[in-house]
């Protein structure tokens, strides 16, 4: 599994790439997060977490396949990558 981290300056960019297709999408919804984290499984499924600071986070997308090919739009701008 790989984890991709997007700092505060890229939170909105990543959120747009991942969620702007949803009805009612608003940048303000994601602006409250200090960072976003994408956990990508070896089989291509991924989940998204919005980090609120010290050990607190919201699950924004449960682990599902990348049916919309969203990862290709966002992984290249990650601030940090770790592998487990």
N, C-alpha and C positions, 0 to 999 in steps of 0.2 A: 504494500500500500504506500502511496505517496500523499503527502500533505502539502498543499500550496497555501501560502499566507499572503494576504493583501492588506497592507497598512492603511491607515486612515485616509491618506491621500488617494488611494486607489479603490476604496470601498465602494463608492458610487459607480465607478467605471465597471467594476466586476459585477455589481448588482444589476446594472443595466443589461449587461451581456447575458446574465443568467435568468433574469426575471421580468424584463420589460415587455415580454409577450403576454404577460398576465393582465387580465382586465383590472383596471384600477391601480396599476403600478404607479408609484410615486417615489421620487428620489428621497424625500423626507423620511419615508419608512425605514430606509437603510442608513441614513446619515447618523443615526444615534449610535451605530456600532463603531468601536475603536478599530476593529479589523474584521475581515472575513477569512474563513478557513475552508478550503475545499479538500475533502478526503476522497481520494480516487482509489478504488479497489483494483486489483490486478485484472479483473474481468471487464473493466471500463465503467462500472457503476460508480456513482459519486453522491456524496452528501455535502451540504453547505451549512456552516455554523456562523452566526453573527456574534462576535465576542464583545462583551460589554465591560470588560475589565477583569479584575481579580477573580479568576475561577468562575465567572458567570458568563453563560452563553445561551443563545437561542438556536434551536434547530430550525433552519429555514427551508431545508430540503432534505427529506429522508433519502436513504440510499436507494437509488433507482438507476436504470440504464440511461445513457445519454441519447435519448431518442431525437432530440433537437440539434444535436451536434454543437452544443454550447461550449464544451470544454475547449475546443479549438480556438474559440474567440477570446478566451480569457487567460489560459495558463501561461502564455508568453509574457504577461505583464506582472507575474507574481514577484513579490519582494523577496520571498524566501521559499525554499523547497526542502522537505525532509523526507526520508524514506525509512520505512519500518519493516 
